[in-house]
Amino acid sequence: MNNYYLKRTIRAVLTVWIVITVTFGMIRLLPGGPLEQLRGKLLRQGVSPSRVNAMIESYQNVRPNQSLPEQYYEYMTALLTGDMGQSFLQKEPVTAIIGDALPWTVFVMATSTLLIFLIAIVWGALMAYREGSTFDLASSSASILFAAMPFYVLGIVLIIVFGYQLELLPTSHRLSPDVEPGLSLLFVLDAIDHAILPIASMVLTGAGLQVLAMRGNAIQVLGSDFVRVARLRGLSDRRISVRYVARNAILPMYTGFLTLIGFNLGGSIILEQVFSYPGIGYYMFQALEARDYPLMMGIFLIITIALVLAVYIADLTYGLIDPRVKSGDSRETY
């Protein structure tokens, strides 16, 4: 078991290191890369070469005159201390921008993922118990419809209906202009009010496939021999559904839901742009438009680390929720 945890830890750290190294190479090794473009732009504006070198050093945490290994060492050292350089567009440290925006994105995406998980478990189980009924057919059709609809399309529909026509919910920003962040009920309610539409667009489109997956898992478990034996023993339907069916049907979905958090962070780039919601996805889109490479690479690194961390947590905790997994070897061959 210790070897299993060690291998998963090494794999996660190695993956993050490879991503950081690729990020370093994308910025500095490609011909005509962003640093060269920035240097040429500044020189054409009449900035002195020494000033240009100082600006590039502040933006990218490297000294342009250093050798490549020395630049790589300084780049890694800066990242370990939380320094990702300075944004071209915002004129602020990248870590400060991400630190301000990340909690809002995590709030929307974590809430969306949790709601998707709960809806999938409850609704999928109900569909399985009523397999073939009108409820099952109607729910399956609705799930397929929402699963086929891109979340940003549904988001635009929600903005038009609830934002402009009914005027029930705000369509942009994280807070109202007159609300200050803080530990107050007004702040919490206003933050939730602004997050309802983004969360709804993610939940409605993301829950479709998960509901169908839970339904399929539950139907498979209902037909298992141990469920038939439990019924022959006279156990109540409630005990069978909770102890046998629900528990075994949820297990195959556990890893997928953890990794869904990481993938949803990537989807925030489009979602937050649609709702003008200033999270890391919103700033990522701005960085792409303005070719703000330090901010772009910093957010890309955060999203990648979040996905790797989600998979890592799933690997380490799967054995705790599934007693059949006793060791790393048994998990891989099960």
NUVOVO-73613 format. One record per residue (C-alpha): residue in one letter; x, y, z. Coordinates in steps of 0.2 Angstrom, whole numbers, plus 2048, in hexadecimal, padded with zeros to 3 digits. Example, Ala and Ser with C-alpha at 12.3 -4.5 7.8 and 13.67 -1.06 7.14 Angstrom:
<atoms>
a83E7EA827
s8447FB824
</atoms>
This chain:
<atoms>
m800800800
n80E80C804
n8168097F3
y80580D7EB
y80481E7F4
l8168217F0
k81481D7DD
r8058287DC
t80D8377E5
i81D8357DA
r8118357CA
a8088447D0
v81884E7D3
l8208497C3
t81084E7B9
v81085F7C1
w8238617BE
i82185C7AB
v8138697AA
i81E8777B2
t82D8727A6
v822872797
t81B88379C
f82D88A79E
g83188378D
m82288A784
i82789B78A
r83989B787
l83E88E77A
l83289176C
p83889C75E
g8318AD75E
g8298A976F
p8208B677A
l8308BC782
e8388C0771
q8288C976C
l8278D377C
r83A8D877A
g8378DE768
k8278E776D
l8308F177B
l8408F4770
r8358FC763
q82D907770
g83E90E774
v841905784
s853902788
p85A8F1787
s85E8F179A
r84D8F679E
v8468E9793
n8508DB79B
a84A8E17AC
m8388E17A7
i8398CF7A0
e8418CA7B0
s8338D17BA
y8268C97AF
q82E8B77AD
n8398B57BD
v8488B37B2
r8578BD7AC
p8588BD799
n86B8BD799
q86C8AD7A3
s86F89C79C
l85F890799
p8638857A8
e8658947B3
q85589B7AD
y84C88B7B1
y85388A7C2
e84D89C7C6
y83C8987BE
m83A8887C9
t8408917D9
a8348A07D6
l8258947D3
l82988B7E4
t82889B7ED
g8188A07E4
d81F8AC7D8
m8178AA7C6
g81D8BA7BF
q8138CA7BB
s8048CC7AF
f8078D67A0
l7F58DB79F
q7F08DE7B2
k8018E57B7
e8008DA7C7
p8088CA7CD
v8008BB7C6
t7FF8B37D7
a7F58C27DD
i7E98C07CE
i7E78AE7D0
g7E58AF7E3
d7D78BC7E1
a7CE8B27D3
l7D08A07D8
p7C589F7E7
w7B68A57DD
t7B98987CF
v7BB88A7DC
f7AB8907E4
v7A188E7D4
m7A987E7CE
a7AA8757DF
t7978797E2
s7938747D0
t79C8637D2
l7948607E3
l7838637DC
i7868587CD
f78C84A7D8
l77D84B7E3
i77084C7D5
a77883E7CC
i7788327DB
v7668367E0
w75E8387CF
g76882A7C7
a76381E7D5
l7508237D3
m7518207C0
a75980E7C3
y74C8097D0
r73E80F7C4
e7468087B4
g73B8087A5
s72E8137AD
t7288247A6
f73382D7B3
d7428237AD
l73F82779B
a73C83979E
s74B83B7A9
s75683279D
s75083D78E
a75384D799
s76484779E
i76984478C
l763855787
f76C85E794
a77C854792
a77C85877F
m77B86B782
p78B874785
f78B87D796
y78F88E78E
v78088D782
l775889791
g77D89779A
i7798A478D
v76789D78D
l7668A07A0
i76D8B179F
i7608B6792
v7518AE79C
f7568B27AE
g7618C17AC
y7598CB79E
q7478C579C
l7428C17AE
e7508CC7B7
l7518C07C5
l7648BD7C6
p7748C77C2
t77C8C27B2
s78E8C87B5
h79C8CB7C2
r79F8C37D3
l7978D07DE
s78C8DF7DD
p7958EF7DC
d78F8F57EE
v7948E47F6
e7A58E37FF
p7AD8D2801
g7AC8CC813
l7A58C1820
s7938C781F
l7828C081A
l7808CD80C
f7918C8804
v78C8B5805
l77B8B77FD
d7818C37F0
a78F8B77EB
i7838A97EA
d7778B47E0
h7848B77D3
a78A8A57D2
i77989D7CF
l77989E7BC
p78A8987BA
i78788A7C6
a7778867BE
s77E8857AC
m78C8797B2
v78086E7BD
l77286C7B0
t77E8677A2
g78A85D7AC
a77E8537B6
g77684B7A6
l78483E7A3
q78783B7B5
v7758377B9
l77582A7AA
a7858237B1
m77E8217C2
r76E8197BB
g77980C7B2
n7838087C1
a7748067CC
i76B7FB7BF
q77A7F07BE
v77B7EF7D1
l7697EB7D3
g76B7DC7C8
s77A7D57D2
d7797C57DC
f77C7CD7ED
v76D7D97EB
r7627C97E7
v7697C17F6
a7667D0801
r7547D07FB
l7527BE7FF
r7587C1811
g74A7CD813
l7547DD814
s74A7ED811
d74B7F6800
r75180580A
r7607FC811
i7647F3801
s7638047F7
v76F80D803
r77B7FF809
y77C7F57F9
v7767FE7EA
a77B8107ED
r78C80C7F4
n7918017E6
a78A80C7D8
i79381B7DE
l7A48137DF
p7A88137CC
m7A38267CB
y7AE82C7D9
t7BE82F7D0
g7B58377C2
f7AD8447CD
l7BD8497D5
t7C584B7C4
l7B68557BE
i7BB8637CA
g7CB8657C0
f7C38647AF
n7B68717B5
l7C487D7B9
g7C987B7A7
g7B787E7A1
s7B688E7AC
i7C089779E
i7B0898793
l7A38987A1
e7AA8A77AA
q7AC8B079A
v79A8AD796
f7948B47A7
s7A28C17A9
y7A78B87B9
p7B88BE7BE
g7C08AD7C3
i7D08A57BC
g7C78A07AC
y7C28B27A9
y7D48B87AB
m7DA8A97A1
f7CF8AF792
q7D58C1794
a7E78BA794
l7E48B1784
e7DD8C077C
a7EB8CB782
r7F98BE780
d7FD8C1792
y8088B1793
p80D8B27A6
l7FB8B37AB
m7F68A679E
m8038997A4
g80089D7B6
i7EE8987B5
f7F188A7A9
l7FD8837B7
i7F08857C4
i7E387C7BA
t7EF86E7B6
i7F486C7C9
a7E286B7CE
l7DE85D7C2
v7EE8537C7
l7E98567DA
a7D78507D7
v7DE8407CE
y7EB83E7DC
i7DD83F7EA
a7D28337E1
d7E18277E0
l7E58287F2
t7D38287F9
y7CB81B7EE
g7D180D7F9
l7C9815808
i7B8814801
d7B98047F8
p7BF7F6804
r7C27EA7F6
v7D17F47F2
k7DF7EE7FD
s7EF7F37F4
g7F57FC7E5
d7F77EC7DC
s7E67E67DF
r7DF7F77DA
e7E77F67C9
t7E27E47C5
y7D17E57CC
</atoms>
